[in-house]
């Protein structure tokens, strides 16, 4: 009978621990400190669309020229 009581206690402890982890994740995700990181992550799917524009292509070619010069210099 002690083993059954042990399992029952462990199930209760595990349930409480999972609830606390869940509440911690909810608090972390709705905390205002993470807003900028979440906004950046939310815009990641659109990053490829910006890369296809002529402005982005000219900016990337300028960056590659500067980075190539810095590697040789």
Secondary structure, DSSP 8 states (H G I E B T S, - for coil): -HHHHHHHHHHHHHHHHHHHHHHHHHHHHHSGGGHHHHHHHHTGGGHHHHHTSHHHHHHHHHHHHHHHHHHH-
